[in-house]
Amino acid sequence: MDINEVAMGVIINACNGRDKIDKAFDAMGQLDFDAARALLEEADKDLLQAHNAQTETIQAQAAGENTEYSLLFTHAQDTLMTITSEHRIAKNLLNVFEAMSAQIETLRA
């Protein structure tokens, strides 16, 4: 296993997810909640790929496979953790924005 190759895969997938999260925030700003939800679901798939690569690496190390230390892998884990938090926040904010939008529509009626 090339730890730096795995790290780059984690970073690329996590950042692809972040791009979709950013687009979801844009959709929320336009009150296009269906598009935002679809983008967050796509981001979830990217983050799952990144998480799986990270988990496989950790499991290999735990099973005794000798893996060199990689600052890039540490960075990849940090990137994944940060973007996963952004994803959770975006999903929660989507629910809040949908509820607020529904309340506003009720008041307008």
TORRONU-439716 format. One record per atom (N, C-alpha, C, O): atom name; residue in one letter; y, z, x; chain. Coordinates in steps of 0.02 Angstrom, whole numbers, padded with zeros to 5 digits. Atoms other than C-alpha are relative to their C-alpha. Layout:
// residues N
a	r	yy	zz	xx	c
CA	A	Y	Z	X	A
...
This chain:
// residues 109
a	r	yy	zz	xx	c
N	M	-00059	00000	00042	A
CA	M	00000	00000	00000	A
C	M	00062	00000	00045	A
O	M	00068	00041	00091	A
N	D	-00064	00002	-00035	A
CA	D	00171	-00047	00066	A
C	D	00050	00040	-00041	A
O	D	00074	00017	-00093	A
N	I	-00042	-00046	00038	A
CA	I	00278	00100	00010	A
C	I	00069	-00029	-00015	A
O	I	00098	-00016	-00068	A
N	N	-00066	00029	00010	A
CA	N	00440	00004	00032	A
C	N	-00001	-00056	-00052	A
O	N	00047	-00067	-00088	A
N	E	00008	00052	00051	A
CA	E	00375	-00140	-00074	A
C	E	-00004	00033	-00069	A
O	E	00026	00008	-00117	A
N	V	00005	-00036	00063	A
CA	V	00329	-00017	-00211	A
C	V	00070	00027	-00019	A
O	V	00090	00022	-00077	A
N	A	-00067	-00027	00013	A
CA	A	00501	00064	-00195	A
C	A	00046	-00054	-00027	A
O	A	00083	-00042	-00075	A
N	M	-00043	00054	00025	A
CA	M	00588	-00103	-00218	A
C	M	-00019	-00020	-00071	A
O	M	00024	-00036	-00111	A
N	G	00021	00015	00069	A
CA	G	00483	-00137	-00373	A
C	G	00026	00052	-00049	A
O	G	00047	00035	-00104	A
N	V	-00026	-00053	00042	A
CA	V	00533	00031	-00444	A
C	V	00075	-00010	-00012	A
O	V	00099	-00006	-00068	A
N	I	-00072	00010	00005	A
CA	I	00716	-00002	-00408	A
C	I	00017	-00060	-00043	A
O	I	00060	-00056	-00087	A
N	I	-00014	00061	00039	A
CA	I	00713	-00179	-00479	A
C	I	-00014	00011	-00074	A
O	I	00028	-00006	-00116	A
N	N	00016	-00012	00071	A
CA	N	00626	-00127	-00640	A
C	N	00048	00049	-00032	A
O	N	00070	00040	-00088	A
N	A	-00047	-00050	00027	A
CA	A	00737	00025	-00663	A
C	A	00069	-00031	-00011	A
O	A	00100	-00018	-00062	A
N	C	-00066	00031	00007	A
CA	C	00895	-00076	-00634	A
C	C	00000	-00054	-00055	A
O	C	00051	-00063	-00088	A
N	N	00005	00046	00058	A
CA	N	00835	-00210	-00756	A
C	N	00008	00039	-00064	A
O	N	00041	00017	-00111	A
N	G	-00009	-00043	00058	A
CA	G	00820	-00070	-00881	A
C	G	00072	00022	-00009	A
O	G	00097	00023	-00065	A
N	R	-00070	-00021	00004	A
CA	R	00995	-00010	-00839	A
C	R	00044	-00056	-00028	A
O	R	00089	-00043	-00068	A
N	D	-00039	00056	00027	A
CA	D	01065	-00184	-00872	A
C	D	-00007	-00004	-00075	A
O	D	00042	-00017	-00111	A
N	K	00012	00002	00073	A
CA	K	00986	-00180	-01045	A
C	K	00033	00059	-00035	A
O	K	00057	00053	-00091	A
N	I	-00034	-00058	00029	A
CA	I	01052	-00005	-01076	A
C	I	00075	-00013	-00005	A
O	I	00106	00003	-00056	A
N	D	-00072	00017	00002	A
CA	D	01228	-00064	-01032	A
C	D	00015	-00049	-00057	A
O	D	00065	-00041	-00092	A
N	K	-00009	00048	00055	A
CA	K	01208	-00210	-01153	A
C	K	-00008	00035	-00067	A
O	K	00025	00018	-00116	A
N	A	00009	-00038	00062	A
CA	A	01146	-00088	-01285	A
C	A	00063	00039	-00016	A
O	A	00083	00043	-00075	A
N	F	-00063	-00035	00012	A
CA	F	01304	00015	-01263	A
C	F	00053	-00048	-00026	A
O	F	00092	-00031	-00071	A
N	D	-00047	00051	00024	A
CA	D	01406	-00144	-01285	A
C	D	-00014	-00016	-00074	A
O	D	00032	-00022	-00114	A
N	A	00019	00014	00069	A
CA	A	01309	-00182	-01445	A
C	A	00020	00057	-00046	A
O	A	00043	00046	-00102	A
N	M	-00021	-00058	00040	A
CA	M	01341	-00005	-01507	A
C	M	00074	-00003	-00014	A
O	M	00097	00013	-00069	A
N	G	-00073	00005	00008	A
CA	G	01526	-00032	-01478	A
C	G	00020	-00052	-00051	A
O	G	00073	-00047	-00082	A
N	Q	-00012	00052	00050	A
CA	Q	01515	-00186	-01589	A
C	Q	-00033	00017	-00067	A
O	Q	-00032	-00023	-00113	A
N	L	00035	-00024	00060	A
CA	L	01418	-00085	-01719	A
C	L	-00061	-00042	-00017	A
O	L	-00083	-00045	-00075	A
N	D	00061	00039	00008	A
CA	D	01268	-00199	-01694	A
C	D	-00059	00044	00020	A
O	D	-00086	00037	00075	A
N	F	00051	-00051	-00016	A
CA	F	01140	-00059	-01702	A
C	F	-00070	-00030	00007	A
O	F	-00110	-00003	00045	A
N	D	00065	00031	-00007	A
CA	D	00990	-00173	-01724	A
C	D	-00008	-00030	00070	A
O	D	-00061	-00022	00102	A
N	A	00002	00029	-00067	A
CA	A	01031	-00265	-01563	A
C	A	-00005	00056	00053	A
O	A	-00043	00050	00101	A
N	A	00002	-00056	-00047	A
CA	A	01061	-00100	-01474	A
C	A	-00070	00030	00003	A
O	A	-00095	00045	00057	A
N	R	00066	-00029	00003	A
CA	R	00894	-00032	-01531	A
C	R	-00051	-00046	00035	A
O	R	-00094	-00023	00072	A
N	A	00045	00048	-00032	A
CA	A	00804	-00191	-01475	A
C	A	00009	00002	00076	A
O	A	-00040	-00001	00113	A
N	L	-00013	-00003	-00072	A
CA	L	00887	-00183	-01304	A
C	L	-00028	00064	00031	A
O	L	-00054	00063	00086	A
N	L	00027	-00063	-00026	A
CA	L	00839	-00001	-01283	A
C	L	-00077	-00001	00002	A
O	L	-00107	00029	00047	A
N	E	00073	00007	-00002	A
CA	E	00659	-00044	-01326	A
C	E	-00021	-00043	00060	A
O	E	-00071	-00029	00092	A
N	E	00014	00041	-00058	A
CA	E	00662	-00181	-01193	A
C	E	00010	00041	00064	A
O	E	-00030	00036	00110	A
N	A	-00013	-00043	-00059	A
CA	A	00737	-00058	-01068	A
C	A	-00057	00049	00010	A
O	A	-00076	00064	00066	A
N	D	00056	-00046	-00004	A
CA	D	00596	00062	-01109	A
C	D	-00059	-00032	00036	A
O	D	-00093	00002	00075	A
N	K	00055	00036	-00034	A
CA	K	00470	-00069	-01052	A
C	K	00012	-00005	00075	A
O	K	-00034	00004	00115	A
N	D	-00017	00004	-00071	A
CA	D	00561	-00093	-00887	A
C	D	-00009	00067	00034	A
O	D	-00037	00072	00089	A
N	L	00005	-00067	-00029	A
CA	L	00571	00093	-00857	A
C	L	-00073	00023	00004	A
O	L	-00092	00058	00051	A
N	L	00071	-00017	-00002	A
CA	L	00387	00113	-00899	A
C	L	-00035	-00034	00060	A
O	L	-00076	-00003	00093	A
N	Q	00028	00034	-00059	A
CA	Q	00342	-00017	-00766	A
C	Q	00019	00037	00064	A
O	Q	-00023	00048	00108	A
N	A	-00023	-00037	-00059	A
CA	A	00447	00076	-00639	A
C	A	-00036	00067	00006	A
O	A	-00058	00086	00060	A
N	H	00033	-00065	00000	A
CA	H	00373	00243	-00689	A
C	H	-00074	-00006	00020	A
O	H	-00099	00035	00058	A
N	N	00070	00010	-00017	A
CA	N	00195	00176	-00678	A
C	N	-00010	-00013	00074	A
O	N	-00057	00013	00104	A
N	A	00005	00013	-00071	A
CA	A	00223	00110	-00502	A
C	A	00011	00065	00040	A
O	A	-00025	00078	00089	A
N	Q	-00013	-00064	-00033	A
CA	Q	00295	00278	-00450	A
C	Q	-00061	00046	-00007	A
O	Q	-00082	00078	00041	A
N	T	00056	-00045	00014	A
CA	T	00151	00373	-00531	A
C	T	-00062	-00021	00040	A
O	T	-00097	00022	00067	A
N	E	00057	00025	-00039	A
CA	E	00018	00263	-00448	A
C	E	00007	00021	00073	A
O	E	-00042	00040	00105	A
N	T	-00012	-00019	-00070	A
CA	T	00097	00299	-00279	A
C	T	-00011	00075	00010	A
O	T	-00043	00095	00058	A
N	I	00008	-00072	-00005	A
CA	I	00103	00486	-00309	A
C	I	-00074	00019	-00007	A
O	I	-00099	00061	00030	A
N	Q	00071	-00014	00009	A
CA	Q	-00077	00487	-00371	A
C	Q	-00040	-00020	00061	A
O	Q	-00087	00015	00080	A
N	A	00035	00021	-00060	A
CA	A	-00134	00390	-00218	A
C	A	00010	00051	00056	A
O	A	-00037	00067	00092	A
N	Q	-00013	-00052	-00051	A
CA	Q	-00050	00518	-00105	A
C	Q	-00039	00063	-00015	A
O	Q	-00068	00094	00029	A
N	A	00036	-00060	00020	A
CA	A	-00126	00660	-00204	A
C	A	-00075	-00007	00012	A
O	A	-00110	00043	00024	A
N	A	00071	00012	-00011	A
CA	A	-00297	00579	-00184	A
C	A	-00017	-00004	00075	A
O	A	-00075	-00015	00093	A
N	G	00012	-00001	-00071	A
CA	G	-00276	00584	00004	A
C	G	00019	-00063	00038	A
O	G	00011	-00066	00099	A
N	E	-00021	00061	-00035	A
CA	E	-00211	00410	00042	A
C	E	00061	00017	00042	A
O	E	00109	00046	00018	A
N	N	-00055	-00015	-00046	A
CA	N	-00099	00423	00193	A
C	N	00056	-00050	-00012	A
O	N	00048	-00110	-00001	A
N	T	-00059	00042	00013	A
CA	T	00072	00356	00147	A
C	T	00058	00025	00041	A
O	T	00074	00085	00041	A
N	E	-00057	-00020	-00042	A
CA	E	00217	00356	00266	A
C	E	00059	00022	-00044	A
O	E	00066	00000	-00101	A
N	Y	-00061	-00020	00035	A
CA	Y	00380	00440	00216	A
C	Y	00046	-00061	-00005	A
O	Y	00051	-00100	00043	A
N	S	-00046	00056	00009	A
CA	S	00504	00316	00146	A
C	S	00064	00024	-00036	A
O	S	00061	00047	-00093	A
N	L	-00065	-00017	00030	A
CA	L	00687	00353	00115	A
C	L	00013	-00047	-00059	A
O	L	00043	-00026	-00109	A
N	L	-00009	00047	00054	A
CA	L	00687	00197	00007	A
C	L	-00038	00021	-00063	A
O	L	-00014	00014	-00118	A
N	F	00038	-00025	00057	A
CA	F	00550	00270	-00104	A
C	F	00034	00060	-00032	A
O	F	00036	00066	-00093	A
N	T	-00038	-00058	00026	A
CA	T	00650	00431	-00121	A
C	T	00059	-00025	-00040	A
O	T	00074	00001	-00094	A
N	H	-00056	00030	00037	A
CA	H	00800	00325	-00172	A
C	H	-00024	-00030	-00065	A
O	H	00010	-00024	-00117	A
N	A	00028	00031	00061	A
CA	A	00691	00231	-00296	A
C	A	-00014	00052	-00053	A
O	A	00000	00042	-00112	A
N	Q	00014	-00054	00048	A
CA	Q	00634	00394	-00376	A
C	Q	00065	00027	-00030	A
O	Q	00068	00041	-00090	A
N	D	-00065	-00024	00024	A
CA	D	00814	00453	-00388	A
C	D	00031	-00049	-00049	A
O	D	00057	-00030	-00101	A
N	T	-00027	00052	00045	A
CA	T	00867	00288	-00465	A
C	T	-00036	00001	-00067	A
O	T	-00004	-00002	-00119	A
N	L	00039	-00002	00062	A
CA	L	00726	00294	-00592	A
C	L	00017	00061	-00042	A
O	L	00026	00055	-00103	A
N	M	-00016	-00061	00037	A
CA	M	00765	00474	-00639	A
C	M	00069	-00006	-00033	A
O	M	00077	00013	-00091	A
N	T	-00068	00007	00027	A
CA	T	00950	00435	-00664	A
C	T	00001	-00048	-00059	A
O	T	00031	-00033	-00111	A
N	I	-00001	00050	00053	A
CA	I	00920	00280	-00768	A
C	I	-00041	00023	-00060	A
O	I	-00024	00007	-00116	A
N	T	00038	-00028	00056	A
CA	T	00788	00368	-00872	A
C	T	00043	00048	-00040	A
O	T	00039	00050	-00101	A
N	S	-00046	-00045	00035	A
CA	S	00919	00500	-00913	A
C	S	00051	-00041	-00040	A
O	S	00067	-00023	-00097	A
N	E	-00048	00043	00037	A
CA	E	01043	00363	-00960	A
C	E	-00033	-00029	-00062	A
O	E	-00001	-00034	-00115	A
N	H	00037	00029	00057	A
CA	H	00910	00287	-01073	A
C	H	-00006	00052	-00056	A
O	H	00005	00036	-00115	A
N	R	00006	-00053	00051	A
CA	R	00881	00453	-01162	A
C	R	00067	00013	-00034	A
O	R	00070	00021	-00095	A
N	I	-00067	-00010	00029	A
CA	I	01068	00477	-01186	A
C	I	00018	-00057	-00047	A
O	I	00044	-00046	-00101	A
N	A	-00016	00058	00042	A
CA	A	01088	00300	-01253	A
C	A	-00038	00003	-00066	A
O	A	-00009	-00011	-00119	A
N	K	00039	-00004	00062	A
CA	K	00947	00325	-01379	A
C	K	00029	00053	-00047	A
O	K	00033	00043	-00107	A
N	N	-00029	-00053	00041	A
CA	N	01025	00488	-01439	A
C	N	00068	-00021	-00028	A
O	N	00083	-00007	-00086	A
N	L	-00065	00022	00024	A
CA	L	01198	00413	-01450	A
C	L	-00006	-00054	-00053	A
O	L	00034	-00056	-00100	A
N	L	00011	00051	00053	A
CA	L	01131	00266	-01550	A
C	L	-00010	00035	-00067	A
O	L	00018	00013	-00117	A
N	N	00011	-00037	00062	A
CA	N	01069	00390	-01680	A
C	N	00065	00030	-00026	A
O	N	00078	00029	-00087	A
N	V	-00064	-00030	00020	A
CA	V	01237	00478	-01682	A
C	V	00047	-00053	-00028	A
O	V	00077	-00044	-00081	A
N	F	-00045	00054	00023	A
CA	F	01335	00315	-01697	A
C	F	-00022	-00029	-00067	A
O	F	00020	-00045	-00109	A
N	E	00024	00025	00065	A
CA	E	01223	00254	-01838	A
C	E	00017	00048	-00056	A
O	E	00038	00027	-00110	A
N	A	-00016	-00050	00051	A
CA	A	01247	00417	-01932	A
C	A	00075	00000	-00015	A
O	A	00095	00005	-00073	A
N	M	-00073	00001	00011	A
CA	M	01435	00412	-01906	A
C	M	00021	-00062	-00038	A
O	M	00064	-00058	-00082	A
N	S	-00016	00061	00033	A
CA	S	01443	00232	-01961	A
C	S	-00019	00004	-00074	A
O	S	00019	-00019	-00117	A
N	A	00022	-00008	00070	A
CA	A	01345	00273	-02119	A
C	A	00048	00046	-00038	A
O	A	00065	00033	-00096	A
N	Q	-00047	-00046	00032	A
CA	Q	01463	00418	-02156	A
C	Q	00066	-00035	-00015	A
O	Q	00096	-00025	-00068	A
N	I	-00063	00037	00010	A
CA	I	01615	00306	-02134	A
C	I	-00007	-00048	-00058	A
O	I	00039	-00055	-00099	A
N	E	00012	00047	00056	A
CA	E	01540	00177	-02251	A
C	E	-00002	00037	-00066	A
O	E	00023	00011	-00117	A
N	T	00002	-00041	00061	A
CA	T	01507	00314	-02379	A
C	T	00071	00019	-00022	A
O	T	00087	00018	-00081	A
N	L	-00069	-00019	00017	A
CA	L	01689	00370	-02369	A
C	L	00041	-00058	-00024	A
O	L	00086	-00050	-00065	A
N	R	-00037	00060	00021	A
CA	R	01751	00192	-02390	A
C	R	-00018	-00021	-00071	A
O	R	00022	-00053	-00105	A
N	A	00024	00022	00066	A
CA	A	01649	00168	-02549	A
C	A	00032	00037	-00057	A
O	A	00017	00024	-00115	A
